[in-house]
Amino acid sequence: VTADRLWDGTGAATLLRPALRVVGQRIDAVERGLLPPSTCSGQRTDFPGCTILPGLIDTHVHLVMSARDTNEAIIEQVLRESDEQLLARALANAQAALRTGITTLRDCGGKGNLVQQVRDRIRNGEVAGPDILSCGSPITTTRGHCWWLGLIADTHDEVRAAAERMLAQDADFLKVMATGGNMTASSDPMNAQYDHEALKSIADIGRRAGKHSAAHVLSRAAMPGVVAANYRTIEHCDWRVEEFRYEFDPNLARRIVDQNQYVGLTMSGLARRKFLPHIRDLKIGPVQRLDARFACERQMLDFGVRYTIHSDAGVRLCPIDRIDLGLQAAQVELKLTPSEILRTVTTSAAEAIGLPARGALTAGKRADLIVVEGDPLSDLACMGKVKAVMKAGNWLAV
């Protein structure tokens, strides 16, 4: 595979006029300089004016959700539709994600085992799509955040049973709603939904099964328990202590760094206010407090906390096929460079969720790659111009 340039996921610079060799499902070599035809023993594909990058990894999406304009409309649809309808939406969303260059995604909350069914159909070759890691349903309290996805657990015994139930349904990891969420009116994002013992039992059950765990955290109230339980990823990782006030805690951040935990920064629809005027003009708390949120996240990054950027696709005003807008929002709001941003959805994402064979274009890695028009290291808007996608050495239709 040849193009004008290649970014391999490991550094800031691009390689000019590269030749990437793929043998089977793996990358055999990345070489500098176009090769004469006589040196190419198999199929050669050239992409003039384009850049080759690793396939993207979105570490937090919701495939059964529809990205409607309001939370209420999304929830009503999930509650109303049949499993067959939700399964069809999950598959359609997965295939739309693939077309935008996402070759691996982690679903952080579906209904029952529907997402696992989509995962298995893709894995078995029945349909094309990205590789999927699924938590099944997230563990939550009665009327807690995402209670409408169906996995309710209030007592310690119920929490343990819920975690075991998801493992029995072949979940790839466990997910807990450690606080309430903005999406669920009956929950409170400012309060912890579980105590330290419950949080630790979920993470421990996952570890014993060789699975990682993720915790949804929308305020600092749950942060000590999540950090003490050593969840692999802290989703959203909001340091909010009051409605419009955030307080970064360097002591907690030091533990996060020392334990090699990752935080997932959310660049969903509402965070794209600089590109979408109809979002900028929304008079709702999650938009009005974005300046304070991003300032606190910048403190966290300056401290050295490891992080990924995810889309949270499926939630309000966040379709799965516009991850490019989320990446651009990270550049504007967090003052990150394009290479720093691209690492969050390639090499860093692969490390965060335990996929060491992915995320980079180096010899021996799985041949997951995308080709985009232009140079995204100069203009991240190029990430919205995907020309080709390869997963495990096979070209997939875009």
HELIX and SHEET records of a PDB file:
HELIX    1   1 PRO A   37  THR A   39  5                                   3    
HELIX    2   2 ASN A   71  ARG A   80  1                                  10    
HELIX    3   3 ASP A   83  ARG A   99  1                                  17    
HELIX    4   4 LEU A  114  ARG A  123  1                                  10    
HELIX    5   5 TRP A  147  LEU A  149  5                                   3    
HELIX    6   6 HIS A  156  ALA A  168  1                                  13    
HELIX    7   7 HIS A  196  ARG A  208  1                                  13    
HELIX    8   8 ARG A  220  ALA A  222  5                                   3    
HELIX    9   9 MET A  223  ALA A  228  1                                   6    
HELIX   10  10 PRO A  250  ASP A  258  1                                   9    
HELIX   11  11 GLY A  269  ARG A  272  5                                   4    
HELIX   12  12 PRO A  277  ARG A  280  1                                   4    
HELIX   13  13 GLY A  285  GLN A  288  1                                   4    
HELIX   14  14 LEU A  290  PHE A  303  1                                  14    
HELIX   15  15 ILE A  323  LEU A  334  1                                  12    
HELIX   16  16 PRO A  338  THR A  344  1                                   7    
HELIX   17  17 THR A  347  ALA A  352  1                                   6    
HELIX   18  18 LEU A  380  GLY A  384  5                                   5    
SHEET    1   A 6 LEU A  15  LEU A  16  0                                        
SHEET    2   A 6 THR A   2  LEU A   6 -1                                        
SHEET    3   A 6 ASP A  46  PRO A  54  1                                        
SHEET    4   A 6 LEU A 369  GLU A 373 -1                                        
SHEET    5   A 6 VAL A 386  LYS A 391 -1                                        
SHEET    6   A 6 ASN A 394  LEU A 396 -1                                        
SHEET    1   B 2 PRO A  18  VAL A  23  0                                        
SHEET    2   B 2 ARG A  26  ARG A  32 -1                                        
SHEET    1   C 3 LEU A  56  VAL A  61  0                                        
SHEET    2   C 3 ILE A 102  ASP A 107  1                                        
SHEET    3   C 3 ASP A 131  SER A 134  1                                        
SHEET    1   D 5 LEU A 174  MET A 177  0                                        
SHEET    2   D 5 SER A 213  HIS A 216  1                                        
SHEET    3   D 5 THR A 233  GLU A 235  1                                        
SHEET    4   D 5 TYR A 262  THR A 266  1                                        
SHEET    5   D 5 ARG A 306  HIS A 310  1                                        
SHEET    1   E 2 ARG A 240  GLU A 242  0                                        
SHEET    2   E 2 ARG A 245  TYR A 246 -1                                        
END                                                                             
